[in-house]
C-alpha cells in the first residue's frame, strides 16, 4: 500500500494515492471507465498493457487538489513503468515524493498530480508537478525513478465509503477545533474562579479570627462561610465541565485518528 497524507485545506493540498491489491483488479469492468486524455495519448489499445497486469487501481484521499478531474470516491487506473513513451506535459502521474525534497528520506508521500514542466539536469529528466486545484506547483521536482504510474482511466464515484469517511473526518477536525476553544474558555473561567476562591477563603479566615476574638458577630462569620461553600461548589462544577470537555476532545481525537487510518490504509 502506498503511503499518502491528508493536509490541512488552508495549505497546498496533495492528492494521496492508495493502491488496491491486485486481486481487486477486474478486467471485465474496464469498459465502464472513463478514458483520460493521457490514455488517448498513450495508446489507442489499452488491452495489451492490462493483459500483462502492467497497471494498478487506486483510490484517493479527499484533499481536493486534483478537482474536478479526481476526487475521493473516484477510482483510477494507472499504467506501470516501463512506459511506451516518455512522460509528457499534462500527463497525470502517481509518484513518491520525499519530505523536504531530500532523497532518500523519511515520511515518503504518494501523490497523483499533473506534470506541468519538464527540465533536464545532468542528462536526467526532472518533472515539475502541480495539483489542478492548487495555486502553485509542488515544491519538489521528481525524476523517473519516483514515478509509480501514469493515469489512463477514471471511474467516478465508485468508492462512496471514502467520501463518507472523509466527510466525517473533516467534521471531526472542526469539532475538535470547537471543543478546544470551549476547553480554553472553561479553563480560563476555572482559573479565574480559583483566584476568586483564594480571596473568599482569606475573607472567611479573617471573619473566623474576628469572631473568635470577639471582634465580629457570629452572623458575619456565617455569611463568610456560606460564600466560601458556594465558591467551592462553583469551582467543582467548573472542574467537572472542564473534565467532561476534555473527555469529548479525547474521544473525537480517537475517532479522527481511526478515520485517518481508514482513509490512508483502506
N, C-alpha and C positions, 0 to 999 in steps of 0.2 A: 504494500500500500504506500503510495507516495504521501509525503508529509505536506500539509497545507496549513494556512493560517487564516484567521478572521481578524481583520484590522478594524480599528475604530473608523466610523464613517466620516469623521472630521478630517482624516488624513487620506492620502492617496491609497486607493484600495487595490489589493492584489487578489486575483481570482484563483482560489485554491483548486487543485485538481485531485480527485480521489479516484484511484484506479479500482476497477472491478476485478474479481478473479476471472480467469479465462473461461471457467465453466459457465459463466453467465453470458457469454457471447453467443447469441443465437442468430445464425446467418439468415434464416428464413424471415427474420423481422426487418432486415435492412431495407426492404422495398418501401417501408413506411417512413424512412428517414428523409430529412431534407438535405440534399447535397449543398455544400457550401461552394462559394466561388473558388476557393482553394482546391476543392475536389475537381471542379471542371478544368482547372489549370493543370492539375497533376496528371489526370488520366481520364479518358472517356470510358474506361472499363475498370471498375474497382475490383471486379471478381478475382483476378489473379493474385492480388495482394491479400484479399480476405481469405481466399482458399489456403494460403500459406500461413494463416494466423499471424500475418505481419501487421497487426493492429491491436488496439486495446480500447475498451469502453471506459468512459469517465463521467462522473457527476461533478458538481461544483458547489463550493460553499457560497453562501449568499452575501457576497461583498458588493455586487452590482458594478464591478469595474469593467465588465465587458457588455453591459447593456447597450443596445437592445438585442445584440446577437446572441449572447449567452447569459443565462440566469440560473439560480438554483432551481431545481426541479427539472432542468434540461439534462439531456444525456448526449454525449458526443462520441464520435468515432475518431480516433487519432491513428494515423499511419505511422508505424515504427520505422526507424532507420534500419538499413540504408535506404535512402530515398532515390527515386528515378531522376531527380534533377536537384540543383542547388536550391536552398531556401531563398525566396524572393521577398521583396517588399510586399506588404499586405497579407502575407501568409500568417495564419494564427497558429502559434506553436505552443506545445506543452514543454516546459523546461524547468530545470532545477537551478535556483539561484543560491548564493551564499550570503550569509549575514555580513553586512558591512563591506560587500564586494570582495571579500577575501576568499582565496581558494588554495587549499581546502580550508574548511572552517566549520564551526558548529551550526546547529539550527538551520539545516537545509530546508528550503521552502519551494514547493511546487506551484507553478503558476501557469495560466494559459492566457497569453497576451499576443497582440498583433505586432509583427515586425514592421517598424516604421523607417528604419535606416540601416544601411549595411556599409561597413568600412573594412579596410584591410590593414592589418598590423603584423609586420614581420611574416608576410605571406600567409597570414591566417585571417579568415573571415570573422568579423565580430558584428553582432547584431544589437541594435537598439530596439527595445520593445516598449509597448505602451498599451494600457487598457483603453478600450474605445471610449469609455465614460470618464476617464481620468483627464485632468487638465495638463499634466506633464508626463514625460516619458519616465520609465523605470530608471532608478539611479545607477544600476549596474548593467554594463554591456555583457552579452553572453556569447559563447562560442558553440561550434557544432557539438562538442563533447557534452554540453549541458542540455541539449535538445533531446527530449524523450519521444516526441511525435509531432505530426502536423495535422491540423484539423481537416477532416474530409467530409464529415456529415454530422447533422444535429437532429435530435428527436426532442421536440419541445414538450415540456410539461410531463415527462414520463416518470419523474421522481417527486410526487407530491409530498412524501414524507420529509424530504429535505426542506421544502418550503415551509411546512408546518413547524419543523424543529427550529429553523432559522427565525421564523416569526416569534416563536416562544422565547428563543434565545435573546432576541432584540428586546422583547417586553421585559424579560428578567433583568437585562442590563439597565433599562430605565427604572425598573422597580428598585434595584439596588441603589441607584443614584438617589432616588427619592427617600428611601429608607435611611441612607447615610445622612441626608440633610435633616431628616426628622431626628435621628440619633444625636446629631451635633447640637440641635436646638434643645433637646431634652437634657443633654449633658451640661449645656450652659445653664439651664434652669436649675439642674441638680446642684451644680457648684455654687450657684447664687444662693440656693436655699441653705447649703452648708454654712456659708458666710453669715446669713441671717440667723441661723440656729446658734452659732457661736455667740453672737451678740445677745440673743434671747437667753441662752444658758448663763451668760455672765450677769445679766439683769436679774435672773432668778436667784443666783448665788448671792448677789448683793441684797436682794429683798429678804432672803432667808437669814443672812447675817444681821440685818437691821432688826428683823422680828425677834431673833434670839437675844439680841442686846437690848430689846425693849424700845427700839428707836422707830419702829413701824408697826402698824396694826396687822393683825392676822389676815385680814381681807386683802391687803396689798401683796402679802406673800402668796396667798392662794391664787390671786389673779395672775401673778408671775408664773406660778406653777402650771396653771391652765394654758397659758400662752406657750410654755415650754412643751407641754404634752401635745398641743395642736401642731406645733412646729415639727416635732418628731414624726407625727402621723403624716404630715405633708411630705416630709423628707423620705419616709419609707414608701409612700405612694409614687413619688418621682423615681425612686430607685427601682421599683417594680416595673414601671413603664419603660425605664431605660433598659432593664434586663430583657423585657419582652421584645422590644425592637431589635436588640442585639440577637436574640434567637431568630427573629424573622430574617435578619440580614444573613446569618449563617445558613439558614435553610435556603434562601434564594441563591446564595453563592454556590451551595452544593448542587442545586438544580441547574444553575447556569453551567457549572463545570461538567455535569453529566451530559447536558445537551451539546456542549462544545465537543466532548469526546465522541458523541454520536455523529456530529457533523464532520469531524475530522477523520474518524476511523470507520464510519459507516455502521 
